[in-house]
Every structure is written in C-alpha cells, then in structure tokens.
Amino acid sequence: MKIVRIIGVPEHFNLPWHLAMEDDAFKDRGIQLEWTDIPEGTGKMTQMLQNNEADLGVILTEGLVKSISQGNPAKIVQEYVSSPLLWGIHVDANSERNSISELKNDKVAISRMGSGSHLMAYINAQNQGWDTKNLEFEIINNLDGAVDNLSGGSNAYFMWEHFTTKPLVDNGTFKHLGDCPTPWPCFVIAGSDAFLKENPGATAHILEVINTYTSEFKQIPSIDRTLSNRYEQKLEDIREWLSKTTWGQNQLSEDTLREVQSRLFDLNLVDEVKPSRTFIWG
C-alpha cells in the first residue's frame, strides 16, 4: 500500500475527498491517502509542500502560482474547483463601516503572507482603485484568529470564503460588506516535484478516483443535507453555494495560468511571467 500525504482546508469544497476515503476508493487502487486539515490555508500549505511535509495539496490557484514562481519545487497537477472563489469582506459586527469603500486606509487581517487572504487583498484593492502600496497587514493565522483580532478592536478588515464565514455573520460576530470573486478557477491539486517524479502512476490513480467523485458529486442524493450537517451550515446557504460551485477534471489552461501570473506581476507580487512548463505537471 502506497502512503500519500495530502493536505487541504477543512471546508465543504473538499468533501469529495473524504467521501472517496470513506468508501476506500483509494485503497482499492493500492493507495493509503492520509488527509490533514490545514486551517491556516494556502500560505501554510505551500510551505508544507516545499518542506516535504506533504506530497499533494488542494490549494488556491493564485497562492500556488506565486509560490512556484518564487522557487517552490512543486507543480499544478490539475484544476480542482473550476469556478471562482467568493471572498467575503468582513469587519467586526459593531463597526460603523458599511461599505467596502470605507476600508481604503484600514489594515487587513490575513492568515499569513502568501495566503489567499493576503493575495486577494491586493486584487480587491486594485478592483477598488486603491494604491496597493499602502496596504498594511496583521497576521491572524486562521479563522479563529480573525475573530479574536476583529472582536478585539483592531479595526482591520478580513477576507475569507463567503460561505465558510457566513455563520459568523449570522451570529453577530462579523459584518459582511461585500464580496470579491477570484478572476479564475479557485482551487488546484498540487504536488511536490519529488513526489510527482517518483509516483506518476499513483498520481494518475488518485486523479481518476477524485475526478469520478467530483464529476458525480452534485448528483449524490441529499448531498445538500450532508454538507449542511457536516459543515454546520444553513441548508439554504449550502444550496446557494452548490449552485455557484463547479469542480474541474482537467489541467489548468495556459491562458488561465498567464492571466494569474500577469495579475500577480502587475501587483508586484512576482518578478516575471514564466513559461507554463514551470508550473504544469506533465
């Protein structure tokens, strides 16, 4: 049995992996998939791939592209979620601010540098016409850290996946000011160069299994109720999220890769736009 270490965020996007593991679908291919939840998100996961603490990861596209561009020996194996991620923009519930435009001079609470919450703060600022050189950040590690930071009077704003943070809006912890969708497919499956070079067959088997599960995921009877129960979300929120979410089974396109790099380059977050072979497995 081949042991494969895989990492991802503890969010509803990744339920297909857990269902496949519960069905022993990977074991049937001779693979022992060992999943670890990483609540800190993309910045932590890219670091774990680089440090050989994981073999594969389900990671935000822009964060992985930035990390590989800066020398992380990893590759994009394929798309995982082909629809955009809806980044909710939040402040403390007691804040007097009621619009995104009022955040122009405020600090941003982010999980860590190089994370999705860090990179999307630049995208949002650019969308708003703000000078991105003026952005200042406070590191909060994860969602719990954001609650402590914003509730503690930091006056920062915080960007995180809309539906994951919705319960904190509903219970009066955060105020939701709006959304900033990613301009590209949001999640990719990534692998370290060392693992991919030594295990092309196992990687192909893993992709066959997960692609079967993601392509059939929305047709699973009562999958909305399963998601609602497992992730403690309102059923109507899960149904809205499902209507907006599409899983992909193909490699990230060169056009998309060029668009992500160009946007990061414009924001001075990478030094150059590199050829696709730098990023793409196979």
MARRO-265167 format. One line per 8 residues: number of its first residue (from 1); their letters; for each residue x, y, z of N, C-alpha, C. Coordinates in steps of 0.2 Angstrom, whole numbers. Example, Ala and Ser with C-alpha at 12.3 -4.5 7.8 and 13.67 -1.06 7.14 Angstrom:
// MARRO-265167
1> AS> 66,-28,39,62,-22,39,66,-16,39; 64,-11,35,68,-5,36,64,0,39
END
This chain:
// MARRO-265167
1> MKIVRIIG> 4,-6,0,0,0,0,4,6,0; 3,11,-5,7,17,-6,4,22,-1; 8,25,4,5,30,8,7,37,4; 1,41,4,2,48,1,-1,53,6; 3,58,7,1,63,12,-2,69,8; -8,70,10,-12,76,6,-15,81,11; -15,87,9,-17,92,14,-22,97,10; -27,100,14,-32,104,11,-35,108,17
9> VPEHFNLP> -39,113,15,-43,117,20,-49,113,23; -51,114,29,-57,110,32,-63,113,30; -64,113,23,-70,117,21,-74,112,16; -80,114,14,-85,110,11,-83,108,4; -78,112,1,-75,110,-6,-72,103,-6; -70,101,0,-66,95,0,-69,89,2; -76,89,3,-80,83,5,-79,78,0; -78,79,-7,-77,73,-11,-71,69,-9
17> WHLAMEDD> -66,72,-7,-60,68,-5,-62,63,1; -66,66,6,-67,62,12,-72,57,10; -77,58,6,-81,53,4,-78,47,0; -73,49,-4,-69,44,-8,-65,40,-3; -62,43,2,-58,39,8,-63,35,12; -69,37,13,-73,33,17,-76,27,14; -76,28,7,-78,22,3,-72,17,1; -66,19,4,-60,15,2,-58,15,-5
25> AFKDRGIQ> -60,21,-9,-59,21,-16,-52,21,-18; -48,24,-14,-40,25,-15,-37,18,-13; -39,15,-8,-36,9,-6,-37,3,-11; -43,4,-14,-44,-1,-20,-39,0,-25; -36,5,-26,-30,6,-31,-23,5,-27; -23,3,-21,-17,2,-18,-14,8,-15; -18,13,-13,-16,19,-11,-19,21,-4; -15,22,1,-17,24,8,-16,32,8
33> LEWTDIPE> -22,35,7,-22,43,7,-23,45,14; -18,49,16,-18,52,23,-19,59,23; -25,61,24,-28,68,24,-26,72,30; -24,78,30,-23,83,35,-26,89,34; -31,91,38,-34,98,38,-29,103,40; -28,109,35,-24,114,37,-28,121,37; -31,122,43,-35,128,44,-32,135,42; -25,135,43,-21,141,41,-21,143,34
41> GTGKMTQM> -23,138,29,-24,139,22,-18,139,18; -18,143,12,-13,142,7,-6,143,9; -5,149,12,2,150,14,6,145,18; 2,142,22,5,136,26,6,130,22; 1,129,17,1,123,13,7,123,8; 8,129,5,14,129,0,20,128,4; 21,130,10,27,129,14,28,122,16; 22,118,17,22,111,19,25,107,13
49> LQNNEADL> 22,109,7,24,106,1,32,107,0; 34,113,1,41,115,0,46,111,5; 43,110,11,47,107,16,46,99,16; 43,96,11,42,89,11,38,87,17; 33,91,19,29,89,25,22,86,22; 21,86,15,16,84,11,18,82,4; 14,77,1,15,75,-6,11,79,-10; 4,80,-9,-1,83,-13,-4,88,-8
57> GVILTEGL> -7,93,-12,-12,98,-8,-17,100,-13; -23,102,-10,-28,106,-13,-28,113,-11; -25,117,-16,-23,124,-14,-26,129,-19; -26,135,-16,-29,141,-20,-24,142,-26; -27,143,-32,-23,144,-38,-18,149,-37; -20,155,-35,-15,161,-35,-10,160,-30; -11,157,-25,-6,156,-20,-1,151,-22; -3,146,-25,2,141,-28,6,144,-33
65> VKSISQGN> 3,147,-38,7,150,-44,12,155,-41; 10,159,-36,15,164,-33,21,160,-30; 19,155,-26,24,151,-23,29,147,-28; 26,144,-33,31,141,-38,35,146,-41; 32,152,-43,36,157,-47,42,159,-42; 41,159,-36,47,161,-31,51,155,-29; 50,149,-33,55,144,-32,53,138,-28; 47,137,-26,44,131,-23,44,125,-28
73> PAKIVQEY> 48,120,-27,48,114,-31,42,110,-31; 37,113,-34,30,110,-35,27,111,-42; 22,107,-43,18,108,-49,11,108,-48; 7,111,-53,0,110,-53,-2,104,-57; -5,99,-53,-7,93,-56,-13,93,-61; -18,97,-58,-24,99,-62,-29,104,-58; -34,106,-62,-39,110,-58,-42,106,-53; -45,109,-48,-50,105,-43,-56,108,-43
81> VSSPLLWG> -57,115,-41,-63,118,-42,-62,124,-48; -66,123,-53,-65,127,-59,-69,134,-58; -74,134,-54,-77,141,-53,-73,145,-48; -75,152,-48,-72,157,-44,-73,155,-37; -69,158,-32,-70,158,-25,-73,164,-23; -78,164,-19,-81,171,-17,-78,173,-11; -74,178,-11,-71,180,-5,-75,185,-1; -78,184,4,-82,189,8,-77,194,12
89> IHVDANSE> -80,200,12,-76,205,15,-79,207,22; -76,206,27,-79,207,34,-76,212,38; -80,215,43,-77,219,48,-81,217,55; -78,219,60,-82,217,67,-89,220,66; -94,216,69,-101,217,69,-103,224,71; -99,226,76,-100,233,79,-97,239,76; -93,237,70,-90,243,67,-95,247,63; -94,254,63,-98,259,60,-97,259,52
97> RNSISELK> -92,255,49,-91,255,42,-97,250,39; -99,252,33,-105,249,30,-103,247,23; -98,250,20,-96,248,13,-89,247,12; -87,244,7,-80,242,5,-76,248,4; -79,253,1,-75,260,0,-72,263,7; -76,261,12,-73,264,19,-67,261,21; -65,255,18,-59,252,21,-53,254,18; -53,259,14,-47,261,10,-40,261,14
105> NDKVAISR> -41,264,20,-35,266,24,-34,261,30; -38,256,30,-38,251,36,-33,245,34; -31,242,40,-26,236,39,-31,230,37; -27,225,35,-31,219,33,-28,213,37; -33,210,40,-31,204,44,-30,198,39; -24,195,39,-23,189,34,-20,183,38; -21,177,35,-19,171,39,-11,171,39; -8,173,33,-1,173,33,1,176,27
113> MGSGSHLM> 7,178,26,10,181,19,10,176,14; 7,177,8,7,172,3,1,168,3; -4,170,8,-10,166,8,-15,169,3; -21,166,2,-26,168,-2,-29,175,1; -29,175,8,-32,181,11,-27,187,10; -21,186,9,-16,191,8,-16,193,0; -16,188,-4,-16,190,-11,-22,193,-14; -28,191,-11,-34,193,-13,-36,200,-10
121> AYINAQNQ> -32,202,-5,-32,209,-3,-30,214,-8; -24,212,-12,-22,216,-17,-26,216,-23; -29,210,-25,-34,210,-30,-40,215,-29; -43,214,-22,-48,219,-20,-46,226,-21; -40,228,-18,-38,235,-18,-37,237,-25; -35,233,-30,-34,235,-37,-41,236,-40; -46,232,-38,-53,232,-41,-56,239,-38; -54,241,-32,-57,247,-29,-53,253,-32
129> GWDTKNLE> -48,253,-35,-44,258,-37,-39,261,-32; -38,257,-27,-34,260,-21,-26,259,-23; -22,262,-20,-15,261,-21,-13,255,-17; -11,250,-20,-9,244,-17,-3,244,-12; 1,249,-14,7,250,-10,6,252,-3; 0,255,-1,-2,257,5,-5,252,10; -6,245,7,-9,240,11,-4,238,17; -8,237,23,-4,235,29,-8,229,31
137> FEIINNLD> -4,224,34,-7,218,36,-6,216,43; -10,212,46,-10,209,53,-10,202,52; -6,198,54,-6,191,54,-10,188,59; -15,184,57,-20,181,62,-20,173,62; -17,170,57,-16,163,56,-22,159,54; -28,160,56,-34,156,54,-40,160,56; -46,157,55,-52,160,56,-53,162,63; -51,157,68,-52,159,75,-48,165,77
145> GAVDNLSG> -42,166,74,-38,172,75,-41,178,72; -45,177,67,-48,183,64,-54,186,69; -57,181,72,-62,183,76,-59,186,82; -54,184,85,-50,187,91,-48,194,89; -45,195,83,-42,201,80,-48,206,79; -53,205,75,-58,210,74,-62,211,80; -64,206,84,-68,207,90,-64,211,95; -57,211,95,-53,214,100,-51,221,98
153> GSNAYFMW> -55,224,93,-54,231,92,-49,233,87; -46,229,83,-41,230,78,-43,235,73; -49,235,71,-52,239,66,-49,237,59; -47,231,59,-45,228,52,-51,225,49; -50,224,42,-55,220,39,-52,213,37; -56,209,35,-54,202,34,-58,199,29; -54,195,24,-57,192,18,-56,184,19; -62,181,18,-62,174,19,-68,171,15
161> EHFTTKPL> -67,165,13,-73,162,9,-80,163,12; -84,166,7,-90,169,9,-95,164,14; -95,158,11,-100,153,15,-97,150,21; -90,150,21,-87,147,27,-88,152,33; -88,159,31,-89,164,37,-96,166,38; -100,164,34,-107,166,34,-110,164,41; -109,159,44,-111,158,51,-109,163,56; -103,166,55,-101,171,60,-104,178,58
169> VDNGTFKH> -107,178,52,-111,184,51,-118,184,54; -120,177,53,-127,176,56,-127,177,63; -122,175,67,-122,175,74,-120,182,77; -118,187,73,-117,193,75,-110,194,77; -105,190,74,-98,191,76,-95,196,71; -96,195,64,-94,199,59,-100,203,55; -98,208,52,-102,211,47,-100,210,40; -104,208,36,-102,207,29,-103,213,24
177> LGDCPTPW> -98,216,21,-98,222,17,-99,220,10; -97,215,8,-97,213,0,-93,207,-1; -92,206,-8,-88,200,-10,-83,202,-15; -78,198,-16,-73,199,-21,-71,192,-24; -74,190,-30,-73,184,-33,-66,183,-36; -63,177,-36,-57,177,-39,-58,177,-47; -54,180,-51,-55,180,-58,-53,174,-62; -52,168,-58,-50,162,-61,-52,156,-57
185> PCFVIAGS> -52,150,-60,-53,144,-56,-50,144,-49; -53,143,-44,-50,144,-37,-46,139,-34; -47,133,-35,-43,128,-32,-39,123,-37; -33,121,-36,-30,116,-40,-27,111,-35; -26,105,-38,-22,100,-35,-15,101,-36; -11,101,-31,-3,102,-32,0,96,-29; 7,96,-32,11,90,-29,18,93,-29; 22,90,-24,29,92,-24,32,88,-30
193> DAFLKENP> 38,92,-33,41,89,-39,44,82,-37; 47,81,-31,50,75,-29,44,69,-29; 38,70,-26,33,65,-26,31,64,-33; 29,69,-37,27,68,-44,32,64,-48; 38,65,-48,43,62,-52,44,55,-50; 43,53,-44,44,46,-41,37,42,-42; 31,46,-42,25,42,-42,20,44,-47; 22,44,-54,17,46,-59,11,42,-59
201> GATAHILE> 12,35,-58,6,31,-58,1,32,-53; 4,32,-46,0,33,-41,-4,40,-41; -1,45,-44,-4,52,-45,-10,51,-50; -9,47,-55,-14,46,-60,-20,42,-57; -19,37,-53,-24,34,-50,-28,38,-45; -25,43,-42,-28,47,-37,-33,52,-41; -30,54,-47,-34,59,-51,-40,55,-54; -39,49,-56,-45,45,-58,-51,45,-53
209> VINTYTSE> -49,43,-47,-53,42,-42,-57,49,-40; -53,54,-39,-56,60,-36,-60,64,-42; -58,63,-48,-62,65,-54,-69,62,-55; -69,55,-53,-75,52,-53,-80,55,-48; -77,56,-42,-81,58,-36,-84,65,-38; -79,70,-40,-81,77,-41,-86,77,-47; -85,73,-52,-90,74,-58,-97,71,-56; -98,67,-51,-104,64,-49,-107,68,-42
217> FKQIPSID> -103,72,-40,-104,75,-33,-111,78,-32; -113,82,-37,-119,85,-36,-125,81,-37; -124,75,-40,-130,70,-41,-131,66,-35; -126,66,-30,-127,62,-24,-134,63,-20; -138,59,-19,-145,60,-15,-143,64,-9; -147,69,-8,-147,73,-1,-140,76,0; -136,77,-5,-129,80,-4,-129,86,0; -134,90,-2,-135,97,2,-136,96,9
225> RTLSNRYE> -140,91,11,-141,90,19,-135,87,22; -131,83,18,-125,80,21,-120,86,22; -119,90,17,-115,96,18,-117,100,24; -123,102,24,-126,106,29,-124,103,36; -125,97,37,-124,94,44,-117,93,45; -112,91,40,-105,90,42,-102,97,43; -104,102,39,-100,109,40,-104,114,44; -110,112,47,-114,116,51,-116,123,48
233> QKLEDIRE> -118,122,42,-121,127,38,-128,127,37; -131,133,36,-139,133,34,-140,129,27; -145,126,27,-147,122,21,-147,127,15; -150,132,16,-151,137,10,-144,140,8; -140,141,13,-133,143,11,-129,138,7; -130,132,9,-127,126,5,-129,126,-2; -136,126,-2,-139,126,-9,-137,131,-14; -136,137,-11,-133,143,-15,-126,142,-17
241> WLSKTTWG> -122,139,-12,-115,138,-13,-114,132,-19; -118,127,-18,-118,122,-23,-120,124,-30; -125,129,-30,-127,132,-37,-121,136,-40; -117,139,-36,-111,143,-39,-105,139,-40; -104,133,-38,-98,129,-37,-98,123,-43; -92,123,-46,-91,118,-51,-84,115,-50; -84,108,-50,-77,105,-50,-75,104,-57; -68,104,-57,-65,103,-64,-61,97,-64
249> QNQLSEDT> -60,94,-70,-57,87,-70,-51,88,-75; -49,94,-77,-44,95,-82,-38,99,-80; -33,99,-83,-27,103,-82,-29,110,-82; -26,115,-78,-27,122,-79,-24,124,-86; -28,128,-89,-26,131,-96,-20,136,-95; -17,136,-101,-11,140,-101,-13,148,-101; -19,149,-104,-22,156,-104,-24,158,-97; -26,153,-93,-28,155,-86,-22,156,-82
257> LREVQSRL> -17,152,-83,-10,152,-80,-7,159,-81; -7,161,-88,-5,168,-90,-8,173,-86; -15,173,-86,-19,178,-83,-17,179,-75; -17,173,-72,-15,173,-65,-8,177,-64; -3,174,-68,4,177,-67,4,185,-69; 0,187,-74,0,194,-76,-3,198,-71; -8,196,-67,-11,200,-62,-6,200,-56; -3,195,-54,2,195,-49,8,199,-51
265> FDLNLVDE> 10,199,-57,15,203,-59,14,211,-59; 8,212,-61,5,219,-61,5,222,-54; 4,217,-49,4,219,-42,10,219,-38; 16,218,-42,22,217,-40,23,211,-35; 19,206,-36,19,200,-31,24,195,-34; 25,195,-40,30,190,-43,35,195,-48; 41,192,-49,46,196,-53,45,196,-60; 42,190,-63,41,189,-70,36,184,-72
273> VKPSRTFI> 33,185,-78,29,180,-80,33,174,-84; 32,168,-81,36,162,-83,33,158,-88; 36,153,-91,33,149,-96,29,144,-92; 24,141,-95,19,136,-92,22,130,-89; 28,128,-92,31,122,-90,34,122,-83; 35,129,-81,37,130,-74,32,128,-69; 26,128,-71,20,127,-66,16,120,-67; 16,118,-73,12,112,-75,15,105,-75
281> WG> 12,101,-72,14,94,-72,13,90,-78; 18,87,-81,17,83,-87,17,87,-93
END
